[in-house]
């Protein structure tokens, strides 16, 4: 099993969510995060432009079976990309085990 974490633009969240559902990723967690990066978002307030180094993003946490890793990553890359600096990052790590709390079963079948 793999844990795929993606940090994406908030504006791309709906497109990413829909694309993941279309390929069969029906469960994931997400939360709003603030980070620092190479992108500097500009803001205009009362006609004055200023930039801030704090960047608002959405963090997705997805666990999939090994054979679904490439599909999930490709879907994230396609749906989240704008081609501009600040599109985000994807991190992949191994998951040793998974348990379904309700039944006590464990293993890859718990993700279905």
N, C-alpha and C positions, 0 to 999 in steps of 0.2 A: 504494500500500500504506500501511497505517496501523499504528502501534505503539500499542497500548492497554495502559496500565499501571494496575492497580487495587490499591489498598491496602484490604484488607477485614479484618473480624474473623476471628480464627482459628476461632471456633466456626461460622462460615458457610462455611468452605472446602469441605466435602464437598458442600453444597447447590449452591454455585457451580460446582464441578468437574463435577458431574452435569448441571447445567443447560447448561453450555457444551458438553459432549459431546452432549447431546440436540439441540442446534441445529447441530452439525457442526464445532465448534471442538475438534479432537482433539489439538492440540499447543500447549503453552505452558510457560513456565518459571515457577517460583515459589520463594520463599525467605522465611524468617521474618525479620521486622524489628522493631525497637523504635523508637518515635518519641514525640514530644510533641504534644499537641493540646489541644482544649477539654475533652475528657472526662477525668474523674479517676476511675480505677478504685479502688474501695474493697477493702481486704483485711481479713480478720479473722484474727488469730493469738492463740490462747489467750484468746479472749473480748475482745481489744482490737482495735478498728477503727482502721485507718489508711489513708491514701490515698497514692498515688504518682503522679508525673507521667509516668513511663515507661509507655507503652502497648504491649502486644504485639500485632502484626498480621501478616498474610501479604501479601506483595507478589507480584502476578501480572504477567507480561510476555507479551503476546499480539500476534502480528503477523498481520494479516488483509488480504485484498484490499479495495479501497475499497468495493465493493458489499456487503461483509459487516460494515462498521463499525457501522451502526445496530443490526443484529440482535445483535451482540456486546455493545454497550453496554446495550441494553434487557435482555438476559439477565442481565448483571452487576447492573444496578440492581434488577431483580426478585428475583434470588436472594440478593443480599447485604443487602438492606434489612431492618432490624428496626423502623425508625421512630424510633429513639433517637439521641441525640447519639453520635458515634463510629462510625457505620456505614462511614465511609471516604471515599475519593476515587477518581476516575477521571481519568486524563490521556491525551490523544490527541496523537500527533505523526506527522509524515510520514516515511515510509521511502523513500529515493531508489532503492534497488536491493537485490536479494536474490540470492544465489548458492547453488546446491546444490554442496557441496564434492565429493561423490562423482562427479558427472557433469560439473561445470563449467557447467551451464546456468544462465541467469539470467532474472530477471523474475518476474512474478506467478505463473506456472505452478509455480515452485519451492515454493509454499506448499501445493500439493495433494498 
